[in-house]
Amino acid sequence: MNEINKLIDKEILMEISGKTYLTGILIDIGLDLSVIYNGQQFLYIPMMHMHTIKMNPEPEISGETPLETPIQKSTDASLSYRKILNNAKGRFLEIFVTGNRSIHGYITNVLNDYISFYSPVYKTVLISMQHLKWFTPYSSQLTPYTLDNESLPVVPSTIPLARSFDEQLQKYQGQLVVFDLGDHPDKVGLLKNINNHIIELINAKGESIFWKQYHLKTVHLP
């Protein structure tokens, strides 16, 4: 990690999971999270998704880099994924999880291995922390879809949540669920059973579809 620290304040090119490339000034890096500034936004990227990082051979960013990041870490601590998620609660974010699709809203709870996220489109979405690719804070003047506070109130979630993603999925047995924002028709259906991390989902045609739980990134109730 000390060698990577030499890239701080330099413009870098980073490849992350899904053959996605991100460029920007490397602002900070910890054991499990990095922050880059792409000239307009700060991107918070969990290190578990980083494949490679190097100096950008074709620098693109000009102008001054903001002195402070929008989500502050503790002054006496290194950058931490979990702590930053907690510090981001209630702040409007754009979160990238599946493909090129993003979710807009705010974090309401940070649990052991997942977060509860409120979206004005999908309502409460549970997102596995191991599948969160990166997130970007909104500027303080903006709200998702330009909604006012009455339409998008920032209030703590009152939904009782289990400590782990697996335990919360167990509570959803017998209910209609949507996995991964419904990016595949067979990810929408009745959650019938979970056994050894294999999920049995009954689709609209009444067919049983079996999914490996590890590969499912988000879940919400329709």
Beta strands, then each sheet from edge to edge (+ up, - down):
strand 1: 11-16
strand 2: 20-29
strand 3: 33-37
strand 4: 42-46
strand 5: 50-55
strand 6: 92-98
strand 7: 101-110
strand 8: 114-119
strand 9: 123-128
strand 10: 134-137
strand 11: 176-179
strand 12: 188-195
strand 13: 198-202
strand 14: 208-212
strand 15: 218-220
sheet 1: 4+ 3- 2+ 1- 5+
sheet 2: 10+ 6- 7+ 8- 9+ 15- 11+ 12- 13+ 14-
end
